[in-house]
Amino acid sequence: MKSGKFVSRRRNRGFRAGGPEPEETETNVKNTDAKYTDANSRYLTLEKPVLDLYERVITIYGKQKNFQEAYRQLQNAEKFVRQSGDSSGNGQCHMLYVVYYYAVIGGDYVTGATDHSIKKMYHAADKAIRCLKKDRTDEGRFLYMKALLAKLYVMVCTCSRRTTEIGKLFGRVQGIAEQYAQKYAEIWLKYYLVEAWYYTLIAEDCEEMMRSMAKAEEIINVTADTDLTRIENLILPWISMLLTLREYEKAAEMLKAGIEMCDKETCQGVIPYVREKVELYACLLDAYYLAGEFEKCREVLGAIDALNRENEELGIVKVIEAGYREEIEGRGK
């Protein structure tokens, strides 16, 4: 495949999730002093709504690959937070850097082209962890777990050899989240996704990956409000895992299920679904290419060309690299 999107460096290594550190026990989490209570009240009423808005804006610019504007908004958020010095606000600001660099990296953790951004993302998560470690408020705990999972994600996607530390980080998140099973559904979703990536990239265990993703699916079926959310937060990463593990048939079936979601009558003409449908077909093309199914590749190419003609007025056109197209059209005949 030409894009290198699903290239990975994988190592067979197991891990054992360690238990929560002493500071993460239920007694300590509930032992919230006045300092953090007052700060949290200010954070929730004044800072969090603004920082949540900045996160949405940065995410949108990131998806549009307008990284210059995304970074400008990031700097604005940082200036805003400097006025308070609150631990939750500072921690969330560091997590905005994680969101930004996640978009810049674009899933490329192995070719070396984004190594600088990977380091920046890792250090941003680490700074957030240090900032939030002593914050015993509910929001502080939530941000702390998100930071731990962000650090874990980078370590897993770069196939880190530090499996002992990986196990401890999984255990630390688990130890806190188990106390708030319902409240922290978002954390559990991220936890199972990162765990599934561990089994994909480091342990190379498809069965365990599928088990983790099944748990993630249970959560998203309850929490997702749209099919687009299901596609972006569950189906796309699941497909990437299956392709990495060379489970091409399973990946193709899941891609076709995602395309069916975009074909629902309520989704017709809705720009995000139109764009997602085209991308899913492009991924299906890659899946069949990797499987050597060139006749099916040509069928998908025809579908993509038809969609391009249909969506031209909307400005949604998927360009297939000429060499890639020529190779597909010329093979297997």
Rosetta blueprint (number, residue, H / E / L):
1 M L
2 K L
3 S L
4 G L
5 K L
6 F L
7 V L
8 S L
9 R L
10 R L
11 R L
12 N L
13 R L
14 G L
15 F L
16 R L
17 A L
18 G L
19 G L
20 P L
21 E L
22 P H
23 E H
24 E H
25 T L
26 E H
27 T H
28 N H
29 V H
30 K H
31 N L
32 T L
33 D L
34 A H
35 K H
36 Y H
37 T H
38 D H
39 A H
40 N H
41 S H
42 R H
43 Y H
44 L H
45 T H
46 L H
47 E H
48 K H
49 P H
50 V H
51 L H
52 D H
53 L H
54 Y H
55 E H
56 R H
57 V H
58 I H
59 T H
60 I H
61 Y H
62 G H
63 K H
64 Q L
65 K L
66 N L
67 F H
68 Q H
69 E H
70 A H
71 Y H
72 R H
73 Q H
74 L H
75 Q H
76 N H
77 A H
78 E H
79 K H
80 F H
81 V H
82 R H
83 Q L
84 S L
85 G L
86 D L
87 S H
88 S H
89 G H
90 N H
91 G H
92 Q H
93 C H
94 H H
95 M H
96 L H
97 Y H
98 V H
99 V H
100 Y H
101 Y H
102 Y H
103 A H
104 V H
105 I H
106 G L
107 G L
108 D L
109 Y L
110 V L
111 T L
112 G L
113 A L
114 T L
115 D H
116 H H
117 S H
118 I H
119 K H
120 K H
121 M H
122 Y H
123 H H
124 A H
125 A H
126 D H
127 K H
128 A H
129 I H
130 R H
131 C H
132 L H
133 K L
134 K L
135 D L
136 R L
137 T L
138 D H
139 E H
140 G H
141 R H
142 F H
143 L H
144 Y H
145 M H
146 K H
147 A H
148 L H
149 L H
150 A H
151 K H
152 L H
153 Y H
154 V H
155 M H
156 V H
157 C H
158 T L
159 C L
160 S L
161 R L
162 R L
163 T H
164 T H
165 E H
166 I H
167 G H
168 K H
169 L H
170 F H
171 G H
172 R H
173 V H
174 Q H
175 G H
176 I H
177 A H
178 E H
179 Q H
180 Y H
181 A L
182 Q L
183 K L
184 Y L
185 A H
186 E H
187 I H
188 W H
189 L H
190 K H
191 Y H
192 Y H
193 L H
194 V H
195 E H
196 A H
197 W H
198 Y H
199 Y H
200 T H
201 L H
202 I L
203 A L
204 E L
205 D L
206 C H
207 E H
208 E H
209 M H
210 M H
211 R H
212 S H
213 M H
214 A H
215 K H
216 A H
217 E H
218 E H
219 I H
220 I H
221 N H
222 V H
223 T H
224 A L
225 D L
226 T L
227 D H
228 L H
229 T H
230 R H
231 I H
232 E H
233 N H
234 L H
235 I H
236 L H
237 P H
238 W H
239 I H
240 S H
241 M H
242 L H
243 L H
244 T H
245 L L
246 R L
247 E L
248 Y H
249 E H
250 K H
251 A H
252 A H
253 E H
254 M H
255 L H
256 K H
257 A H
258 G H
259 I H
260 E H
261 M H
262 C H
263 D L
264 K L
265 E H
266 T H
267 C H
268 Q L
269 G L
270 V L
271 I H
272 P H
273 Y H
274 V H
275 R H
276 E H
277 K H
278 V H
279 E H
280 L H
281 Y H
282 A H
283 C H
284 L H
285 L H
286 D H
287 A H
288 Y H
289 Y H
290 L H
291 A H
292 G L
293 E L
294 F H
295 E H
296 K H
297 C H
298 R H
299 E H
300 V H
301 L H
302 G H
303 A H
304 I H
305 D H
306 A H
307 L H
308 N H
309 R H
310 E H
311 N H
312 E H
313 E H
314 L H
315 G L
316 I L
317 V L
318 K L
319 V L
320 I L
321 E L
322 A H
323 G H
324 Y H
325 R H
326 E H
327 E H
328 I H
329 E H
330 G H
331 R L
332 G L
333 K L
